[in-house]
Amino acid sequence: MIVDLLVTAVYIAVTNFYKYFGVIPTYQALKQVGQVSEVKGSDFSLMHASFLFLFTDIVLFLIAILTSHSFRKWGKARSVRERGVFVSIVFILSFSLSFVGIWFNKNIINELKQAEVMDILNYQVYAAVASAQDVSVDPKVVTQESIDQLKHVQTARLAAPQYWGQAKGKNVIIIQMEAFQNFLINMKLDGQEVTPNLNKLVRATSKHA
């Protein structure tokens, strides 16, 4: 019952996270739990009554326990007689199916498709294992030149960008960013601003949204 309740809560949290951010969260999202206070208003507005259907099995199980004496008697009998063998068989079967689902779909590049074919819980296991195998890279070596070299991109070094100075003399400048959350403005990570240039722009303007 407790495991069922926890799994259901995970599914609801993942569903709501996906509706808000458009991505499937992993255990690493727990590191960003401090942002909950920033987005909780929008997050709760995404909650839908249909999410409650995920608790249907739990409700039916509780009703059966509270109203049916024969069901309680049957459950106690099975727990005493078949606990070890039954649990072992279910565990081995579940582990085997999960392993097969992860192994044959591990090369899918799209994370949303991975979560769809693996199932949410299997995807979480895969994400944890894949993250543990990642090789750390010193951020200092990640430069635009190294990125261009990795992508085999030949970038022409111009004295000035093509559109340099196009906004000179204009008093209204609109900057629109795709999938950018407002709580990133003025946020600091390990004492360093996440969006330093945008922060300067916000402080120098009269309005931002």
C-alpha positions as CSV (number, residue, x, y, z in Angstrom):
1,M,0.0,0.0,0.0
2,I,2.8,2.4,0.9
3,V,4.8,1.6,-2.2
4,D,1.6,2.0,-4.3
5,L,1.0,5.4,-2.7
6,L,4.6,6.6,-3.3
7,V,4.5,5.4,-7.0
8,T,1.3,7.2,-7.5
9,A,2.7,10.4,-6.0
10,V,5.7,10.2,-8.3
11,Y,3.5,9.8,-11.4
12,I,1.5,12.9,-10.4
13,A,4.6,14.9,-9.7
14,V,6.1,13.9,-13.0
15,T,2.9,14.7,-14.9
16,N,2.6,18.1,-13.4
17,F,6.3,18.9,-13.9
18,Y,5.9,17.9,-17.6
19,K,2.9,20.1,-18.0
20,Y,4.8,23.1,-16.6
21,F,8.3,22.7,-18.1
22,G,7.7,20.4,-21.0
23,V,10.4,17.9,-19.9
24,I,10.4,14.7,-17.8
25,P,12.1,15.3,-14.5
26,T,14.7,13.0,-13.0
27,Y,16.0,12.6,-9.4
28,Q,18.3,15.6,-10.2
29,A,15.2,17.8,-10.2
30,L,15.3,17.5,-6.4
31,K,18.4,19.7,-6.4
32,Q,16.1,22.5,-7.7
33,V,13.5,22.1,-4.9
34,G,14.3,25.6,-3.8
35,Q,12.5,26.9,-6.9
36,V,9.2,25.6,-5.8
37,S,8.3,28.8,-4.0
38,E,8.9,30.7,-7.2
39,V,6.6,28.5,-9.4
40,K,4.0,27.1,-7.0
41,G,1.2,29.4,-8.2
42,S,1.5,28.3,-11.8
43,D,2.2,24.7,-10.7
44,F,-1.0,24.3,-8.7
45,S,-3.0,25.9,-11.5
46,L,-1.9,23.0,-13.7
47,M,-3.4,20.4,-11.4
48,H,-6.3,18.7,-12.9
49,A,-9.1,16.6,-11.4
50,S,-8.2,13.7,-13.8
51,F,-5.0,13.2,-11.8
52,L,-7.1,11.8,-9.0
53,F,-7.9,8.7,-11.1
54,L,-4.3,7.6,-10.4
55,F,-5.5,7.0,-6.8
56,T,-8.4,4.7,-8.0
57,D,-6.6,1.4,-7.1
58,I,-5.7,2.7,-3.7
59,V,-9.3,3.8,-2.9
60,L,-10.7,0.4,-4.1
61,F,-8.2,-1.5,-2.0
62,L,-9.0,0.5,1.1
63,I,-12.8,0.0,0.5
64,A,-12.2,-3.7,0.1
65,I,-10.2,-3.9,3.4
66,L,-12.7,-1.9,5.4
67,T,-15.9,-3.5,4.1
68,S,-15.0,-7.1,3.2
69,H,-14.0,-9.5,6.0
70,S,-13.3,-12.3,3.5
71,F,-10.9,-10.0,1.6
72,R,-9.0,-9.3,4.8
73,K,-8.9,-13.0,5.6
74,W,-7.7,-13.9,2.1
75,G,-5.0,-11.3,2.3
76,K,-3.7,-12.6,5.7
77,A,-3.7,-16.2,4.4
78,R,-1.7,-15.3,1.3
79,S,0.7,-13.2,3.2
80,V,1.5,-16.0,5.6
81,R,1.5,-18.9,3.1
82,E,3.0,-17.4,-0.1
83,R,4.9,-14.3,1.0
84,G,8.4,-15.5,0.2
85,V,7.8,-17.3,-3.0
86,F,5.2,-14.8,-4.4
87,V,7.4,-11.8,-3.6
88,S,10.5,-13.4,-5.1
89,I,8.6,-14.3,-8.4
90,V,7.1,-10.8,-8.7
91,F,10.5,-9.2,-8.0
92,I,12.4,-11.3,-10.6
93,L,9.7,-10.9,-13.2
94,S,9.5,-7.1,-12.7
95,F,13.3,-6.7,-12.7
96,S,13.6,-8.7,-15.9
97,L,10.9,-6.7,-17.7
98,S,12.4,-3.4,-16.5
99,F,15.9,-4.4,-17.7
100,V,14.7,-5.5,-21.1
101,G,12.7,-2.2,-21.5
102,I,15.7,-0.1,-20.5
103,W,18.3,-2.1,-22.5
104,F,16.5,-2.1,-25.9
105,N,15.6,1.6,-25.6
106,K,18.8,3.1,-24.1
107,N,20.0,4.4,-27.5
108,I,17.0,6.7,-28.0
109,I,18.2,10.3,-28.1
110,N,14.9,12.0,-27.4
111,E,14.3,12.0,-23.6
112,L,10.5,12.3,-23.9
113,K,10.4,9.3,-26.2
114,Q,12.7,7.4,-23.8
115,A,10.4,8.0,-20.9
116,E,7.4,7.0,-23.1
117,V,8.8,3.6,-24.1
118,M,10.6,2.8,-20.9
119,D,7.9,3.9,-18.5
120,I,8.5,6.6,-15.9
121,L,10.1,4.5,-13.2
122,N,12.4,2.7,-15.6
123,Y,13.4,6.0,-17.1
124,Q,14.3,7.3,-13.7
125,V,16.6,4.3,-13.1
126,Y,18.2,4.7,-16.5
127,A,18.8,8.4,-15.9
128,A,20.5,7.7,-12.6
129,V,22.8,5.1,-14.1
130,A,23.6,7.2,-17.1
131,S,24.3,10.3,-15.0
132,A,26.7,8.2,-12.8
133,Q,28.7,7.3,-15.9
134,D,29.0,10.9,-17.2
135,V,32.6,12.3,-17.4
136,S,33.0,15.6,-15.6
137,V,34.5,18.4,-17.7
138,D,36.2,21.5,-16.4
139,P,33.9,24.5,-17.3
140,K,36.9,26.6,-18.1
141,V,37.7,24.5,-21.2
142,V,34.2,24.9,-22.6
143,T,34.6,27.9,-24.8
144,Q,32.9,29.0,-28.0
145,E,36.0,27.9,-30.0
146,S,35.9,24.4,-28.5
147,I,32.2,24.1,-29.2
148,D,32.7,25.1,-32.8
149,Q,35.6,22.7,-33.2
150,L,33.5,19.8,-31.7
151,K,30.6,20.6,-34.1
152,H,33.1,21.1,-37.0
153,V,31.6,24.6,-37.5
154,Q,33.7,27.1,-39.3
155,T,32.9,30.6,-37.9
156,A,34.1,33.7,-39.6
157,R,35.6,36.1,-37.2
158,L,34.2,39.5,-38.3
159,A,35.4,42.8,-37.0
160,A,31.8,43.6,-36.0
161,P,28.6,41.4,-36.1
162,Q,26.3,41.8,-39.1
163,Y,23.6,43.6,-37.2
164,W,25.9,45.6,-34.9
165,G,24.5,49.0,-33.9
166,Q,21.1,48.4,-35.6
167,A,19.2,49.4,-32.4
168,K,21.3,52.6,-31.9
169,G,19.0,55.5,-31.1
170,K,16.0,53.4,-30.3
171,N,14.3,53.8,-27.0
172,V,12.1,50.7,-27.1
173,I,13.8,47.3,-27.3
174,I,11.9,44.1,-26.9
175,I,13.8,40.9,-26.1
176,Q,11.7,37.7,-26.3
177,M,13.2,34.4,-25.2
178,E,11.8,30.9,-25.8
179,A,10.9,28.8,-22.8
180,F,12.6,31.1,-20.4
181,Q,11.3,31.3,-16.8
182,N,11.2,34.6,-14.9
183,F,12.6,33.1,-11.7
184,L,16.0,32.8,-13.3
185,I,16.4,36.6,-13.2
186,N,18.7,37.6,-10.3
187,M,19.1,34.0,-9.3
188,K,22.5,32.9,-8.1
189,L,24.1,29.4,-8.2
190,D,27.1,28.9,-5.9
191,G,27.3,32.7,-5.5
192,Q,27.4,33.3,-9.3
193,E,24.6,34.9,-11.2
194,V,22.8,32.6,-13.7
195,T,21.9,35.4,-16.1
196,P,24.4,38.2,-15.4
197,N,23.8,40.1,-18.7
198,L,20.0,39.9,-18.4
199,N,20.2,41.1,-14.8
200,K,22.1,44.2,-15.9
201,L,19.5,44.8,-18.5
202,V,16.7,44.4,-16.0
203,R,18.3,46.9,-13.6
204,A,18.7,49.4,-16.4
205,T,15.1,49.2,-17.7
206,S,11.8,50.2,-16.2
207,K,9.9,47.0,-16.8
208,H,10.3,43.3,-17.5
209,A,7.9,40.4,-17.6
